[in-house]
């Protein structure tokens, strides 16, 4: 994998700008946050009650033989424990609820953004990386909100209350107890620097593994066809082993850090026993104070361990939030105009390309000019006309459709539909006017009915049935166990290529478009199904403008007009018979496909 992946870039462990932006997601839940902080404060306050009650019992109730006071102290101790449990339980529920609500909104926002981004963005970003954004990165932020941002107050309150209680009891003994804190701080600093690198390695290896899995599962047919299972398994074992090693390294750091803190806690306890015991012998410290200090010391170092762990959670959240916000801040290069034009009601469906130049972003190595895919393309499709576009692979045929649908923007020239530049229309209006059938068929893992109407409430079951009947798909749908409600599986895996193609035709026709675009739409079907599709579409194209991109010239012979593309240039234009008679590129393409001669004339080679 490339070292330029975003996952490999680990920013600052704490970024105030990112944190301020993250905290904005808590604004709608101010009352809940305040309630969680209050619960944490109460629970932290109760944490210091037990040792203090122990001190009173040892210094007052037991020496005086006051059984009533001792029973009362025991009841208070039990009440503090029970209330502490209730507060911690309520706080855990509330903070987890907060984290889930914030993440629900964030996941929805990311998904909405991904749907708006243009195809050029998806050309540059692998799906595995985007899946990591909306799953792993969001889950990291969920842990921050549910276990970090709010609960860190609990640790701070606990430390503050314990320090206050210890100083109030005996300031000198408290300073002795705190003498180990510099060593704890040093251990935490070393631990954070090590775990930071380990965390970075975990993120990098997770991103690599996700990208590998997504690619291999998507291309499983190729993997199995070329017997690459063993090689890919070996590759996955390597990636998985790297991921395991990174996790084990982080576990080693944790396994070292926490025992170190425990040892330092033991040192603090030993200092309390040594110094406090000596003071008790001199009569300067009571046995109750000594017992309370021993209990407080054990409780004091536990939040320090938690804060070190939350620091690692924080630096992970900073890295995840930076990647997420970079995605959310990305603006689509193709957007609706601020003041869109209204699509003409009852418009006949004219298409016009005017001097269109387009490149996908690369440059010609020779002169630095864009690597033009289309060069100065101009043509008009009259309302109701059936226009075919042919040419060799890479001639720019599909690019014309991408520009018409406004998946990409031309660098020069303009495209008009019914006299309106498409850049002045809302994309919803433009694309709602055009029905598109692609060679690469995509069906959702839902029912036949859903894949035809795509959940649109404006298309009823009768219209779905009519579209299926019109394209000749009704017979095979009727043979399915649940007919139109039959689930098709991922990408329509339960259907043949021809059946999937018929459903894609039905989908386009169900939306009743004024303009119908077929991009190599029959290249994947056999002759019998192709004949059925041709028969159905010939009827349905009447009154519609139709743009047909085809590789097989047999499918375009009945077109009103044919455009011949060659290396991004409009090379020829005319009817099938006119182009054959012109003895040009179209005729050579025809001869290569049919291996025949026209009117017994010698074949001209160039």
ABEGO torsion letter per residue (X at the ends): XBAABAAABBBBABBAAAAAAAAAAAAAAAAAAAAAAAAAAAAAAAAAAAAAAAAAAAAAAAAAGBAAAAAAAAAAAAAAAAAAAAAAAAAAAAAAAAAAAAAAAAAAAAAAAAAABBAAAAAABBAAAAAAAABAAAAAAAAAAAAAAAAAAAAAAAAAAAAAAAAAABAAAAAAAAAAAAAAAAAAAAAAAAAAAAAAAAAAAAAAAAAAAAAAAAAAAAAAAAGAAAAAAAAAAAAAAAAAAAAAAAAAAAAAAAAAAAAAAAAAAAAAAAAAAAAAAAGABBAAAAAAAAAAAAAAAAAAAAAAAAAAAAAAAAAAAAAAAAAAABBBABBBBABBBBBBBGBAGBBBBBGBBBBAGBBBAAAGBBBBABBGBBBBBBBGBBBBBBEBBGAGAAAAAAAAAGABBBABEBBBBGGBBAAABBAAAAAAABBBBBABBBBBBBBAAAAAAGGBAABBAAAAAAAAAAAGAAAAAAABAAEAABBAEBGGAABBAAAAAAAAAAAAAAAGBABBBBBGAAAABBAAAAAAAAAAAAAAABGBBBBBBBABAAAAAABABBBBBBGGBBABBEBAAAAAAAGBAAAAAAAAAAGBBBGGBBBBBX
